[in-house]
Amino acid sequence: MQAINKYIIIETIAEEIKTDSGLLLSGDDANQLRYKKGRVVNPGTEVIVIKPGDEIYYDKASGHEVVINGEKYSIILERDVVVVL
C-alpha cells in the first residue's frame, strides 16, 4: 500500500496517560485531549521529513479511518502532524 501526495497512513497508538499526581486517565479522559499518537506506516510520495516507523502526534479531528486487509489505519495529511518523535 502506498500513500500519495501529502497523505500519511498511520496506526493509532493507544496511550496510557498519567497526571502529574500519578493518576492514570481512562480512555474516555484521554479522548478529550486534542492530539493522538500514531506510528507512520507509509508517508505519501511528497512527504519529505516523516519516514516509515516514526512516531507522531497528530490532530485527532483530522483525517479518516480505513480498513485494509482487515487492519484499521488512519489517513491524515502532513499538515495535521504536530510532533515527530
N, C-alpha and C positions, 0 to 999 in steps of 0.2 A: 504494500500500500504506500502510496506516495502523495503527500500533500503538495499543492501547487500554490504559486504566488506567495502571499504573506500569511497563509494559513499554517497552523501548527496542530498536529494531532498529539493529544496528551492523555495520560492515565491519571485520574484523580487519586491523590494520596490522602487517606483518612488520617487526620491528625488528632493526637491526644493533647489537649491544651490545658496547661497548668497556670493558675493565677499566681501572683506574687506571694500570696499567703500559703501556697501549696495545694490548693483545691483543684481537682480535676473537673473540667467543664464537660457537661454531657454533649451528645451530638447536637441536640436542639440549641444549646447555648453556642456551640461552635458555628452553627449555621447562621447566627446573627452577625458574624464577622464579615467584613466586606471582601476579604481575599481568601482564595483557596490555594492549596498546594498541589502541584502536579509534577509528573515526570514526563519529559518530552519523548515521544515515540518516534515522531518524524516531523522535522521542520520543513516548511514549504521551500520551493525552488528559489524564491527570492529572499529568504531569511538568512542573514549572514552571521549574526552574533550567537544565536541559540543553536546548540548542537544536540543530537540524539543522546538521551541519558541525562541531560541537565535537569535539575530540579528547579522549579519556578514557582512564584506566587503570581496569580492572575485574578482579575476582577471576576467574582463569582457570577455576576449578571451577564457576562459575555458568552458568546458562542452558543453551541448546541451540542447535544449528545447523539451519538450514533452507535449502532451495534454492528460490528464487522466480525464475521466468523465466530459469533457467539460471545465476543468480548465487547465490553462497553468502553467507549472512548469519548472524549470531548474534543471538539474542533473550535479553536479560537483564532483570533487574529493576532499578529505580532504586537500590535499597539496595545493589546489588553494585558501584556506581561508587564509587571511592575518590578520584579526582582528575579535575578538568576543567581542561584546558589552555587 
